[in-house]
Amino acid sequence: MLRSTLLAASRSTAARSLVERTPLTRPVVRRFIAGDDLDAAIRTTGEVLADGRLVTLDHLGEDTRDAEQADATVTAYLDLLGRLSDAGYADRAEVSVKLSAVGQFLPTDGEKIALENARRICAAAGAAGTTVTLDMEDHTTTDSTLGILRELRVDFPWVGAVLQAYLKRTEQDCRDLAHAGSRVRLCKGAYQEPASVAYQDKADVDLSYVRCLKVLMAGEGYPMVASHDPRLIAIAADLARDRAKDGYEFQMLYGIRPEEQRRLAAEGNRMRVYVPYGDQWYGYFMRRLAERPANVGFFLRSLVTTS
């Protein structure tokens, strides 16, 4: 019930206005968001890279219905990629892109515009010496996103995909994408989805995650295990026992289980941190609260702390 409420709030204009106006929210947001601007993103990237972890950066924004805003998002990514190159971080830091932020939902030629905008970002990433992963959003965008992925991989075969284990279709999508050269991030999923397309019970989602992991680890691609669940991480490590350490990676969100992130990196694993930044943080922040009850507790404790 709490998760459903928070996910519904993530798309509520009224709830967004209330949360963004609350002064006490900002210190809590800083746990999960690197900052509002590019300087903060680069600074945080350097801090994460310093202890052996890797980074994927997300310039926050989604559900864009304005072409100028989509163009502004592309420009933000081009600036980010330039700064990563200048700082010498591009070999260890890539970017994650939501297609809805670069035009996918525009009323006229949205998919075409999103594809061309994503091409611009991929070209800049290639020039900088790094990669791009296409974030996955709610289930209504899955076919569109995978279609754009296929188009991009013609020229940029290293573009990463994201698949969500709570969707009932994902095991088959894993089979389709578990081929040589294919980078696939497997996460549980963070959107409110109907029972017709998604598992609703946590145990069922976990079982789906393991089935999907088995497919990816048995394939010739590059699995990216995005989970904070100790049990799933242990299962992934066991499934990857015959793989080279550079043949897969773990991924976690900025601000969640940082000590575990450092432990995995210290053991020689590729451990990548998803680092979001920007002033369009509301939707992302609410989904993080919905994912784990501990996050809600942290948020509420922070709101009543006066020091």
C-alpha positions as CSV (number, residue, x, y, z in Angstrom):
1,M,0.0,0.0,0.0
2,L,2.8,2.4,0.9
3,R,4.7,1.7,-2.2
4,S,1.6,2.2,-4.4
5,T,0.9,5.5,-2.6
6,L,4.4,6.8,-3.2
7,L,4.5,5.7,-6.8
8,A,1.2,7.5,-7.4
9,A,2.6,10.6,-5.7
10,S,5.6,10.5,-8.0
11,R,3.3,11.5,-10.8
12,S,1.2,14.0,-8.8
13,T,1.7,17.7,-9.6
14,A,0.2,18.7,-6.2
15,A,2.4,16.3,-4.2
16,R,5.5,17.5,-6.2
17,S,4.8,21.1,-5.4
18,L,4.4,20.3,-1.7
19,V,7.6,18.2,-1.4
20,E,9.7,20.7,-3.4
21,R,8.5,23.6,-1.2
22,T,9.4,21.9,2.0
23,P,12.8,23.2,3.2
24,L,13.6,20.1,5.2
25,T,13.3,18.0,2.1
26,R,16.6,19.2,0.5
27,P,19.0,17.6,3.0
28,V,17.3,14.3,2.5
29,V,17.3,14.6,-1.3
30,R,21.1,15.1,-1.2
31,R,21.4,11.5,0.1
32,F,20.2,10.3,-3.3
33,I,21.0,13.1,-5.7
34,A,24.5,14.3,-6.4
35,G,23.4,17.9,-6.8
36,D,21.5,20.4,-9.0
37,D,24.2,21.2,-11.6
38,L,27.1,19.8,-13.7
39,D,29.8,21.0,-11.3
40,A,28.2,18.9,-8.5
41,A,27.9,15.9,-10.8
42,I,31.6,16.0,-11.8
43,R,32.7,16.5,-8.2
44,T,30.6,13.6,-7.0
45,T,31.9,11.4,-9.9
46,G,35.5,12.1,-8.8
47,E,34.7,11.1,-5.2
48,V,33.1,7.9,-6.3
49,L,35.9,7.0,-8.7
50,A,38.5,7.7,-6.1
51,D,37.8,4.5,-4.2
52,G,37.7,2.2,-7.2
53,R,34.0,2.3,-8.0
54,L,32.7,3.1,-11.5
55,V,29.9,5.6,-12.4
56,T,26.9,6.0,-14.7
57,L,25.4,9.5,-14.6
58,D,21.8,10.4,-15.1
59,H,20.8,14.0,-16.0
60,L,17.4,14.0,-14.3
61,G,14.3,14.6,-16.3
62,E,11.5,12.5,-17.9
63,D,8.1,12.7,-19.5
64,T,9.2,15.7,-21.6
65,R,6.4,17.1,-23.8
66,D,8.3,20.2,-25.1
67,A,10.8,20.0,-27.9
68,E,12.9,22.8,-26.5
69,Q,13.2,21.0,-23.2
70,A,14.3,17.8,-25.0
71,D,17.0,19.8,-26.9
72,A,18.1,21.3,-23.6
73,T,18.5,17.8,-22.1
74,V,20.6,16.7,-25.1
75,T,22.8,19.8,-24.6
76,A,23.2,19.0,-20.9
77,Y,24.4,15.5,-21.8
78,L,26.8,16.8,-24.4
79,D,28.2,19.2,-21.8
80,L,28.5,16.4,-19.3
81,L,30.3,14.1,-21.7
82,G,32.8,16.9,-22.5
83,R,33.5,17.5,-18.9
84,L,34.0,13.7,-18.2
85,S,36.5,13.7,-21.0
86,D,38.3,16.8,-19.8
87,A,38.5,15.4,-16.3
88,G,40.0,12.1,-17.4
89,Y,36.9,10.2,-16.1
90,A,35.5,8.9,-19.4
91,D,37.1,5.5,-19.2
92,R,35.3,4.9,-15.9
93,A,32.1,6.9,-16.1
94,E,29.3,6.6,-18.6
95,V,25.9,8.1,-18.9
96,S,22.3,6.8,-18.6
97,V,19.6,8.4,-20.7
98,K,15.8,8.3,-20.4
99,L,14.3,8.5,-23.9
100,S,11.2,10.3,-22.6
101,A,13.6,13.1,-21.5
102,V,14.9,13.6,-25.1
103,G,11.6,13.5,-27.0
104,Q,10.0,10.1,-26.9
105,F,6.6,11.5,-25.8
106,L,6.5,14.5,-28.1
107,P,3.1,14.5,-29.8
108,T,4.6,14.6,-33.3
109,D,7.4,12.3,-34.4
110,G,8.4,11.6,-30.8
111,E,10.2,8.3,-31.4
112,K,12.0,9.7,-34.4
113,I,13.1,12.8,-32.4
114,A,14.2,10.7,-29.5
115,L,16.2,8.4,-31.8
116,E,18.0,11.3,-33.4
117,N,18.7,13.0,-30.0
118,A,20.0,9.7,-28.6
119,R,22.2,9.4,-31.6
120,R,23.7,12.8,-30.8
121,I,24.4,11.7,-27.3
122,C,25.9,8.4,-28.4
123,A,28.2,10.1,-30.9
124,A,29.4,12.5,-28.2
125,A,30.0,9.5,-25.8
126,G,31.9,7.7,-28.5
127,A,34.1,10.7,-29.1
128,A,34.7,11.0,-25.3
129,G,35.6,7.3,-25.0
130,T,32.7,6.2,-23.0
131,T,29.3,4.5,-23.4
132,V,25.5,5.1,-23.0
133,T,22.9,3.0,-21.3
134,L,19.2,3.6,-22.2
135,D,17.1,3.7,-19.0
136,M,13.8,1.8,-19.1
137,E,10.7,3.5,-17.9
138,D,7.1,2.2,-17.4
139,H,5.9,-0.8,-19.5
140,T,4.1,1.4,-22.1
141,T,7.6,2.5,-23.3
142,T,9.3,-0.9,-23.5
143,D,8.7,-1.8,-27.1
144,S,9.6,1.8,-28.2
145,T,12.7,1.8,-26.1
146,L,13.9,-1.6,-27.4
147,G,13.2,-0.5,-31.0
148,I,15.3,2.6,-30.6
149,L,18.0,0.5,-28.9
150,R,18.2,-1.7,-32.0
151,E,18.5,1.3,-34.3
152,L,21.3,2.8,-32.1
153,R,23.2,-0.4,-31.9
154,V,23.7,-0.4,-35.7
155,D,26.2,2.4,-35.3
156,F,26.9,2.2,-31.6
157,P,26.9,-1.5,-30.7
158,W,28.0,-0.8,-27.1
159,V,24.8,1.0,-26.2
160,G,23.4,-0.6,-23.0
161,A,19.8,-1.8,-22.4
162,V,17.9,-1.9,-19.1
163,L,15.4,-4.7,-18.4
164,Q,13.0,-4.8,-15.5
165,A,12.5,-8.2,-13.7
166,Y,9.0,-7.3,-12.5
167,L,7.6,-7.3,-16.0
168,K,6.4,-10.8,-17.1
169,R,7.9,-10.3,-20.6
170,T,11.5,-9.7,-19.3
171,E,12.7,-13.3,-19.3
172,Q,12.2,-13.5,-23.0
173,D,13.7,-10.1,-23.5
174,C,16.8,-11.3,-21.7
175,R,17.0,-14.2,-24.1
176,D,16.8,-11.8,-27.0
177,L,19.5,-9.6,-25.6
178,A,22.0,-12.1,-24.1
179,H,24.2,-12.1,-27.2
180,A,27.9,-11.2,-27.6
181,G,28.6,-7.5,-27.1
182,S,25.2,-6.8,-25.6
183,R,25.3,-4.8,-22.3
184,V,22.2,-5.4,-20.2
185,R,21.4,-3.9,-16.9
186,L,18.9,-6.0,-15.0
187,C,16.9,-4.2,-12.2
188,K,13.7,-5.1,-10.4
189,G,11.7,-2.1,-11.7
190,A,10.4,1.0,-9.9
191,Y,7.2,2.0,-11.6
192,Q,3.6,1.3,-10.7
193,E,2.5,-1.4,-13.2
194,P,-0.8,-3.4,-13.6
195,A,-1.0,-7.0,-12.6
196,S,-1.7,-7.9,-16.3
197,V,1.9,-7.1,-17.2
198,A,3.9,-7.2,-14.0
199,Y,4.4,-9.4,-10.9
200,Q,3.0,-7.7,-7.9
201,D,4.4,-9.9,-5.1
202,K,8.0,-9.3,-4.0
203,A,8.7,-13.0,-3.9
204,D,7.5,-13.4,-7.5
205,V,9.7,-10.4,-8.6
206,D,12.7,-11.9,-6.9
207,L,12.1,-15.3,-8.6
208,S,11.8,-13.5,-11.9
209,Y,15.0,-11.6,-11.3
210,V,16.9,-14.9,-10.6
211,R,15.5,-16.5,-13.8
212,C,16.5,-13.5,-15.8
213,L,20.0,-13.5,-14.2
214,K,20.5,-17.1,-15.2
215,V,19.7,-16.3,-18.8
216,L,22.0,-13.3,-18.9
217,M,24.9,-15.1,-17.1
218,A,24.6,-18.1,-19.4
219,G,24.7,-15.8,-22.5
220,E,27.6,-14.1,-24.2
221,G,26.7,-10.6,-23.3
222,Y,27.7,-8.3,-20.5
223,P,25.3,-8.5,-17.5
224,M,25.0,-5.5,-15.2
225,V,23.4,-6.7,-12.0
226,A,21.5,-3.7,-10.5
227,S,20.3,-4.7,-7.1
228,H,20.9,-3.8,-3.4
229,D,19.5,-7.1,-2.2
230,P,22.3,-9.1,-0.5
231,R,20.7,-12.4,-1.4
232,L,20.4,-11.5,-5.1
233,I,24.0,-10.2,-5.1
234,A,25.2,-13.5,-3.7
235,I,23.2,-15.4,-6.3
236,A,24.7,-13.3,-9.1
237,A,28.2,-13.8,-7.8
238,D,27.6,-17.6,-7.8
239,L,26.2,-17.6,-11.3
240,A,29.2,-15.5,-12.5
241,R,31.8,-17.8,-10.9
242,D,33.0,-19.0,-14.3
243,R,33.1,-15.5,-15.8
244,A,36.1,-13.2,-15.7
245,K,35.8,-10.3,-13.3
246,D,35.6,-7.9,-16.3
247,G,32.8,-9.9,-17.9
248,Y,30.0,-8.5,-15.7
249,E,29.4,-5.8,-13.1
250,F,27.3,-4.9,-10.1
251,Q,25.4,-1.7,-10.0
252,M,23.8,0.3,-7.1
253,L,22.2,3.7,-6.6
254,Y,24.1,6.6,-5.3
255,G,23.3,7.0,-1.5
256,I,22.2,3.4,-1.0
257,R,24.5,0.8,0.7
258,P,27.7,2.8,0.0
259,E,29.8,0.6,2.3
260,E,28.6,-2.5,0.4
261,Q,29.5,-0.8,-2.8
262,R,33.0,-0.2,-1.6
263,R,33.3,-3.7,-0.3
264,L,32.4,-5.2,-3.7
265,A,34.9,-2.9,-5.4
266,A,37.6,-3.7,-3.0
267,E,37.2,-7.4,-3.7
268,G,38.0,-6.7,-7.4
269,N,34.5,-6.6,-8.7
270,R,33.4,-4.0,-11.2
271,M,31.0,-1.9,-9.1
272,R,29.1,0.9,-10.8
273,V,27.2,3.6,-9.0
274,Y,24.1,5.2,-10.6
275,V,24.6,8.9,-9.9
276,P,21.6,11.2,-10.7
277,Y,21.9,15.0,-10.8
278,G,19.9,18.0,-11.8
279,D,16.9,20.0,-10.5
280,Q,14.3,17.7,-11.9
281,W,14.7,15.3,-9.0
282,Y,11.2,14.8,-7.7
283,G,10.0,11.7,-9.7
284,Y,13.3,9.9,-9.2
285,F,13.4,10.7,-5.4
286,M,9.8,9.4,-4.8
287,R,10.6,6.1,-6.6
288,R,13.6,5.6,-4.4
289,L,11.4,6.1,-1.3
290,A,8.9,3.6,-2.8
291,E,11.6,0.9,-3.4
292,R,12.6,0.4,0.2
293,P,10.8,1.0,3.5
294,A,14.1,2.0,5.1
295,N,14.3,4.9,2.7
296,V,10.9,6.2,3.9
297,G,12.1,5.8,7.5
298,F,15.2,7.8,6.7
299,F,13.1,10.5,5.1
300,L,10.7,10.8,8.0
301,R,13.4,10.9,10.6
302,S,15.2,13.6,8.7
303,L,12.0,15.7,8.6
304,V,11.6,15.6,12.4
305,T,15.3,16.2,13.1
306,T,16.1,19.8,14.0
307,S,19.8,19.6,14.3
